[in-house]
Amino acid sequence: MFRIMLIFISITSCATLFGQERYPFFTPEVDSICSNTLEYVRIKNSLLRQQYRINQEAVQIEQTIEMLNENRLQILEEQEIIEGELAAVNRQLDSLTPKRPDGPKPKENIINILNERLSFHGSYGLNINQLALSNWAAGGENSFAGKAFANFTLLDRKKTFEQKLVSIFAFGIAGYADKRIEKQDDKIDLTYSLSLNSKTQWNISTVATFNTQFANGYKYPNDSTVISSFFAPAYLTLSAGYSYKTKNERFQVFLSPLAGKITFVMNQDLADQGAFGVKKGYYDQDSIWVPGENIAAAVGVNVIINYKQPIGKNITYTTMFNGFYNYTEKRDDDILRLDFNWENNINFIITKYITTIFFVHLKYDHNTTFPVYETIDGEEVVVDNIPKLQFKESLGIAFVHKF
């Protein structure tokens, strides 16, 4: 078409050159149409070239996609091969590993469970007192005293209940210039408590306490008369009631309206004397000796109070009160049927391992009596035996290790 138009235009142009007139249809409108037609032809040619270029790019993209699909298939085949080899290796490993016997899964190690629940802490050390005199006008004698002590606490705490075991041990002696040695402290105290946790600070609790000593006690300065020994006396108290403690656990109270207390006197000589409230031995109507009983039981009210309060930066005050009121024992005298044990400690921390300890101990046992003397005809005579308030105080330097 394009060539025909060019021939037609050439013929018409030549007619003019040879002096002939142009055809009448070559008007301005026809010239405009021809010009537009040429413009559209150029546009069409440009679009054809673009279409050709785009077709070439599409072919290249299709070739690239085809190549990528081939690579993908190759990778999938390699992955399938690797997975097959891995499964074979796993089967080989399973064949080498001993199979677990049929049945329920083994329970978790009880040691690991206890380690998560239990906490164990305490302290132990040595308390030393020393006195040296030389040409001292006021009098006195050289002395040296030492006491070994250990305190341990084992706590098992769960959401529903809490159980706690507290053990306190102490043994101290004093040596004097005349080479005599006296026992100054001797204690074995064990306390076990079980509390059911509630949403309040009051909990139902049971408490068991046991108290005795390690070695014989003598009526100093006479070291031949035994007045106490291991399990003579020993006290076992079983109580049930309510416990209360503050959120910081510095103040704790246990109240038991019904508690049982058992006194053991396993030294028969002391039991025959009726020491510590047991029934003493006697001669019956046939003059046959009936040995004293070794056990005495009582029922009463038990109260235990523990309190700990820091005083300043390096000073701590702790106190423990344990009281038992016997409301089943019948007595004809006016002696108070109350037994209590009240210990007070003030610790002055000097360094990590050195502490000054001020200790005050008050004790009253209505079944532990002391002689009352009167002077008759110039001689002191025992006229009665009554219970008295027992008091002990000490101040010394202690080497302590805590964990």
C-alpha positions as CSV (number, residue, x, y, z in Angstrom):
1,M,0.0,0.0,0.0
2,F,2.8,2.3,1.0
3,R,4.5,1.7,-2.4
4,I,1.4,2.3,-4.4
5,M,0.9,5.6,-2.7
6,L,4.5,6.6,-3.5
7,I,4.0,5.8,-7.2
8,F,0.8,7.8,-7.4
9,I,2.4,10.8,-5.8
10,S,5.4,10.6,-8.1
11,I,3.2,10.6,-11.2
12,T,1.2,13.6,-10.1
13,S,4.4,15.5,-9.4
14,C,5.8,14.7,-12.8
15,A,2.7,16.0,-14.5
16,T,3.4,19.4,-13.1
17,L,7.0,19.2,-14.2
18,F,6.0,18.5,-17.9
19,G,3.6,21.5,-17.9
20,Q,0.5,19.6,-17.4
21,E,-2.1,20.5,-14.9
22,R,-2.7,18.5,-11.8
23,Y,-5.7,16.3,-11.4
24,P,-8.6,18.1,-9.9
25,F,-8.9,15.9,-6.8
26,F,-5.6,17.2,-5.4
27,T,-7.3,19.6,-3.2
28,P,-6.1,20.8,0.3
29,E,-8.3,18.3,1.9
30,V,-6.7,15.5,0.0
31,D,-3.3,16.8,0.9
32,S,-4.3,16.8,4.6
33,I,-5.5,13.2,4.3
34,C,-2.3,12.1,2.7
35,S,-0.2,13.8,5.4
36,N,-2.3,12.2,8.2
37,T,-2.0,8.8,6.5
38,L,1.8,9.1,6.4
39,E,1.8,10.1,10.1
40,Y,-0.3,7.0,11.0
41,V,2.0,4.8,9.0
42,R,5.0,6.1,10.9
43,I,3.2,5.5,14.2
44,K,2.3,2.0,13.1
45,N,5.9,1.2,12.2
46,S,7.0,2.5,15.6
47,L,4.4,0.3,17.4
48,L,5.4,-2.7,15.3
49,R,9.0,-2.2,16.3
50,Q,8.0,-2.0,20.0
51,Q,5.9,-5.1,19.7
52,Y,8.8,-6.9,18.2
53,R,11.1,-5.8,21.0
54,I,8.4,-6.8,23.6
55,N,8.0,-10.2,22.0
56,Q,11.7,-10.8,22.1
57,E,11.8,-9.9,25.8
58,A,8.8,-12.2,26.5
59,V,10.6,-15.0,24.8
60,Q,13.7,-14.4,26.9
61,I,11.6,-14.3,30.1
62,E,9.9,-17.5,29.1
63,Q,13.3,-19.1,28.5
64,T,14.4,-17.9,32.0
65,I,11.3,-19.2,33.7
66,E,11.8,-22.6,31.9
67,M,15.4,-22.7,33.2
68,L,14.3,-21.8,36.8
69,N,11.7,-24.5,36.7
70,E,14.3,-27.0,35.6
71,N,16.5,-25.9,38.5
72,R,13.6,-26.1,40.9
73,L,12.8,-29.7,39.9
74,Q,16.5,-30.6,40.2
75,I,16.6,-29.0,43.8
76,L,13.4,-30.9,44.8
77,E,15.0,-34.2,43.5
78,E,18.1,-33.5,45.6
79,Q,16.1,-32.6,48.7
80,E,14.1,-35.8,48.3
81,I,17.4,-37.8,48.1
82,I,18.8,-36.0,51.2
83,E,15.6,-36.7,53.2
84,G,15.7,-40.4,52.3
85,E,19.3,-40.6,53.4
86,L,18.5,-38.8,56.7
87,A,15.6,-41.1,57.4
88,A,17.9,-44.1,56.8
89,V,20.4,-42.7,59.3
90,N,17.7,-42.1,61.9
91,R,16.5,-45.6,61.5
92,Q,20.0,-46.8,62.0
93,L,20.4,-44.7,65.2
94,D,17.1,-46.0,66.5
95,S,18.3,-49.6,66.0
96,L,21.4,-48.8,68.0
97,T,19.5,-47.1,70.9
98,P,17.9,-49.4,73.6
99,K,14.2,-49.3,73.5
100,R,12.3,-48.0,76.5
101,P,10.2,-50.8,78.1
102,D,6.5,-50.7,77.7
103,G,4.6,-49.1,80.5
104,P,4.1,-45.7,82.1
105,K,6.8,-43.1,81.8
106,P,9.3,-42.9,84.7
107,K,8.5,-40.3,87.3
108,E,10.6,-37.2,87.6
109,N,13.6,-37.6,89.9
110,I,12.5,-37.1,93.5
111,I,15.8,-35.3,94.3
112,N,15.2,-32.7,91.6
113,I,11.7,-32.1,93.0
114,L,13.0,-31.7,96.5
115,N,15.7,-29.3,95.4
116,E,13.1,-27.0,93.9
117,R,10.9,-27.1,97.1
118,L,13.4,-27.3,99.9
119,S,15.6,-24.6,101.4
120,F,18.3,-25.3,104.0
121,H,20.2,-22.7,105.9
122,G,21.8,-22.1,109.3
123,S,24.9,-21.2,111.2
124,Y,27.5,-22.7,113.5
125,G,30.4,-21.3,115.5
126,L,32.3,-21.0,118.7
127,N,31.7,-18.5,121.5
128,I,34.7,-17.6,123.7
129,N,35.0,-15.9,127.1
130,Q,38.3,-15.4,129.0
131,L,39.3,-13.8,132.3
132,A,42.9,-13.4,133.5
133,L,43.9,-11.9,136.9
134,S,47.2,-11.2,138.6
135,N,47.6,-9.6,142.0
136,W,44.0,-8.4,141.7
137,A,43.0,-6.9,145.1
138,A,39.3,-7.4,144.5
139,G,39.7,-11.1,144.2
140,G,38.6,-13.6,141.6
141,E,40.2,-16.4,139.7
142,N,41.4,-17.0,136.1
143,S,38.9,-18.7,133.9
144,F,38.3,-19.6,130.3
145,A,34.9,-20.5,128.8
146,G,33.9,-21.7,125.4
147,K,30.7,-22.8,123.8
148,A,30.1,-24.5,120.5
149,F,26.7,-24.0,118.9
150,A,24.9,-24.8,115.6
151,N,21.5,-23.8,114.3
152,F,19.9,-25.4,111.2
153,T,16.6,-24.7,109.5
154,L,15.0,-27.0,106.8
155,L,12.0,-25.6,105.0
156,D,9.6,-27.4,102.6
157,R,7.2,-24.9,101.1
158,K,4.3,-25.7,98.7
159,K,1.2,-23.9,97.7
160,T,-1.1,-26.0,100.0
161,F,1.2,-26.5,103.0
162,E,4.5,-25.7,104.6
163,Q,6.6,-27.8,106.9
164,K,9.6,-26.6,108.8
165,L,12.3,-28.2,111.0
166,V,14.4,-26.1,113.3
167,S,17.3,-27.6,115.3
168,I,19.4,-25.8,117.9
169,F,22.4,-27.4,119.5
170,A,24.8,-25.9,122.1
171,F,27.4,-27.2,124.5
172,G,29.7,-25.0,126.6
173,I,32.2,-25.6,129.4
174,A,34.3,-23.4,131.7
175,G,37.8,-24.0,133.1
176,Y,39.1,-22.4,136.3
177,A,42.5,-21.8,137.8
178,D,42.1,-24.7,140.2
179,K,41.8,-27.0,137.1
180,R,38.1,-27.8,137.7
181,I,35.8,-27.8,134.7
182,E,32.1,-27.0,134.8
183,K,29.4,-27.3,132.2
184,Q,27.9,-23.9,131.4
185,D,25.5,-24.7,128.5
186,D,24.0,-27.9,127.2
187,K,21.0,-27.9,124.8
188,I,19.3,-30.0,122.2
189,D,16.2,-28.3,120.8
190,L,14.2,-29.7,117.9
191,T,11.0,-28.1,116.5
192,Y,8.8,-29.4,113.7
193,S,5.8,-27.5,112.4
194,L,3.3,-28.3,109.7
195,S,0.9,-25.5,108.5
196,L,-1.9,-25.6,105.9
197,N,-1.7,-22.4,103.9
198,S,-4.8,-20.2,103.6
199,K,-5.6,-16.9,102.0
200,T,-5.2,-15.2,105.3
201,Q,-2.3,-14.8,107.7
202,W,-3.9,-17.3,110.1
203,N,-3.2,-21.0,109.3
204,I,-4.1,-24.3,110.9
205,S,-0.9,-25.7,112.3
206,T,0.6,-28.6,114.3
207,V,3.9,-28.2,116.2
208,A,6.1,-30.8,117.8
209,T,9.0,-29.8,120.1
210,F,11.7,-31.9,121.7
211,N,14.2,-30.7,124.3
212,T,17.0,-32.5,126.2
213,Q,20.7,-32.2,126.8
214,F,24.0,-34.0,125.8
215,A,25.8,-34.7,129.1
216,N,25.4,-35.0,132.8
217,G,24.8,-32.0,134.9
218,Y,26.2,-31.7,138.5
219,K,25.5,-29.7,141.6
220,Y,28.6,-27.6,141.3
221,P,31.1,-27.3,143.0
222,N,30.2,-30.8,143.9
223,D,30.8,-32.8,140.7
224,S,29.7,-36.1,142.2
225,T,26.0,-35.5,142.5
226,V,24.2,-35.8,139.2
227,I,21.1,-33.6,138.9
228,S,20.4,-34.1,135.1
229,S,21.6,-36.2,132.2
230,F,20.8,-37.1,128.6
231,F,17.0,-37.8,128.4
232,A,16.7,-36.8,132.0
233,P,14.9,-34.7,131.6
234,A,13.6,-34.7,128.0
235,Y,10.4,-32.9,127.0
236,L,8.2,-33.8,124.0
237,T,5.3,-31.4,123.3
238,L,2.6,-32.1,120.6
239,S,0.3,-29.2,119.8
240,A,-2.4,-28.4,117.3
241,G,-3.9,-25.0,116.8
242,Y,-3.5,-21.8,114.8
243,S,-0.4,-19.9,113.7
244,Y,0.0,-16.3,112.6
245,K,2.9,-14.6,110.9
246,T,3.4,-11.2,109.4
247,K,4.3,-10.8,105.7
248,N,8.0,-10.3,106.4
249,E,7.9,-13.3,108.8
250,R,9.6,-11.3,111.6
251,F,6.8,-11.9,114.0
252,Q,5.2,-15.4,114.4
253,V,2.7,-16.7,117.0
254,F,1.4,-20.2,117.5
255,L,-1.6,-20.8,119.8
256,S,-2.7,-24.3,120.8
257,P,-5.7,-24.7,123.1
258,L,-5.0,-28.5,123.3
259,A,-1.5,-29.7,123.7
260,G,0.2,-32.7,125.2
261,K,3.5,-32.6,127.1
262,I,5.4,-35.7,128.0
263,T,8.4,-35.6,130.4
264,F,11.0,-38.3,130.2
265,V,13.4,-39.1,133.1
266,M,15.4,-42.1,131.9
267,N,18.0,-41.8,134.7
268,Q,16.5,-44.2,137.2
269,D,18.2,-42.6,140.2
270,L,16.6,-39.3,139.3
271,A,13.3,-41.0,138.6
272,D,13.4,-42.6,142.0
273,Q,13.8,-39.2,143.5
274,G,10.7,-37.9,141.6
275,A,12.8,-35.3,139.7
276,F,11.2,-33.1,137.1
277,G,7.6,-34.1,138.0
278,V,7.6,-37.9,137.6
279,K,6.2,-40.1,140.3
280,K,9.0,-41.0,142.7
281,G,9.8,-44.5,144.0
282,Y,8.6,-45.7,147.3
283,Y,8.3,-48.7,149.6
284,D,5.0,-50.5,149.6
285,Q,3.3,-52.0,152.6
286,D,5.4,-55.1,152.2
287,S,8.6,-53.1,152.3
288,I,9.2,-53.8,148.7
289,W,10.8,-51.0,146.7
290,V,8.7,-49.7,143.8
291,P,10.9,-47.8,141.3
292,G,10.0,-44.3,140.3
293,E,8.2,-43.8,137.0
294,N,10.2,-42.6,134.0
295,I,7.4,-40.8,132.2
296,A,4.9,-38.1,133.2
297,A,2.2,-36.8,130.9
298,A,0.2,-33.5,131.0
299,V,-2.4,-31.7,128.9
300,G,-2.6,-28.0,128.6
301,V,-2.3,-24.8,126.6
302,N,0.8,-24.1,124.5
303,V,1.9,-20.7,123.2
304,I,5.0,-20.1,121.0
305,I,6.2,-16.7,120.0
306,N,9.1,-15.8,117.7
307,Y,10.3,-12.3,116.9
308,K,13.2,-10.9,115.0
309,Q,14.0,-7.2,114.7
310,P,17.0,-5.4,113.2
311,I,18.3,-2.6,115.5
312,G,20.5,-0.3,113.4
313,K,22.8,-1.6,110.6
314,N,24.7,-4.4,112.3
315,I,22.6,-5.2,115.4
316,T,19.8,-7.8,115.5
317,Y,17.5,-8.7,118.3
318,T,15.8,-12.2,118.3
319,T,13.5,-13.7,121.0
320,M,11.7,-17.0,121.4
321,F,9.1,-17.7,124.0
322,N,7.6,-21.1,124.6
323,G,4.9,-21.4,127.3
324,F,2.9,-24.4,128.5
325,Y,0.1,-24.1,131.1
326,N,-1.0,-27.4,132.6
327,Y,-4.7,-27.4,133.4
328,T,-5.1,-31.1,134.2
329,E,-2.6,-31.4,137.1
330,K,-4.1,-31.1,140.5
331,R,-2.0,-29.6,143.2
332,D,-2.7,-28.6,146.8
333,D,-0.2,-25.8,147.0
334,D,-0.3,-22.4,145.4
335,I,2.5,-23.2,142.9
336,L,1.8,-21.8,139.4
337,R,1.3,-24.6,136.9
338,L,3.0,-22.7,134.2
339,D,6.2,-23.7,132.4
340,F,8.0,-21.3,130.1
341,N,11.3,-21.0,128.3
342,W,12.3,-17.5,127.1
343,E,15.5,-16.9,125.2
344,N,16.8,-13.5,124.1
345,N,19.7,-12.8,121.8
346,I,21.3,-9.5,120.7
347,N,23.9,-10.0,118.0
348,F,26.4,-7.2,117.3
349,I,27.9,-8.1,113.9
350,I,31.6,-6.9,113.8
351,T,32.7,-8.6,110.6
352,K,31.3,-11.4,108.3
353,Y,32.6,-14.1,110.7
354,I,33.0,-12.3,114.0
355,T,30.0,-11.4,116.2
356,T,29.4,-10.3,119.8
357,I,26.5,-12.1,121.3
358,F,24.6,-11.0,124.4
359,F,22.4,-13.8,125.6
360,V,19.7,-13.8,128.3
361,H,17.7,-16.9,129.2
362,L,14.8,-17.1,131.6
363,K,13.2,-20.4,132.5
364,Y,10.5,-21.6,134.9
365,D,9.4,-25.2,135.5
366,H,7.0,-25.8,138.3
367,N,8.3,-29.4,138.6
368,T,11.9,-28.4,138.9
369,T,12.6,-27.5,142.5
370,F,15.4,-26.0,144.4
371,P,16.2,-26.4,148.2
372,V,15.3,-23.7,150.7
373,Y,17.8,-23.4,153.5
374,E,17.4,-22.2,157.1
375,T,20.0,-21.8,159.8
376,I,19.1,-24.0,162.8
377,D,21.5,-24.3,165.7
378,G,24.2,-22.7,163.6
379,E,23.8,-25.1,160.7
380,E,22.1,-24.7,157.4
381,V,19.3,-27.2,157.0
382,V,17.0,-27.8,153.9
383,V,13.5,-27.0,155.0
384,D,11.7,-27.1,151.7
385,N,12.0,-27.5,147.9
386,I,10.2,-25.0,145.7
387,P,10.4,-24.1,142.0
388,K,12.3,-20.9,141.2
389,L,12.8,-18.6,138.2
390,Q,16.0,-19.7,136.5
391,F,18.2,-17.1,135.0
392,K,21.3,-17.3,132.7
393,E,23.2,-14.5,131.0
394,S,26.3,-14.5,128.9
395,L,28.3,-12.0,126.8
396,G,31.2,-13.1,124.5
397,I,32.9,-13.0,121.1
398,A,31.6,-15.6,118.7
399,F,33.2,-16.9,115.4
400,V,30.2,-17.7,113.2
401,H,29.8,-19.1,109.8
402,K,26.4,-18.8,108.0
403,F,25.1,-20.6,105.0
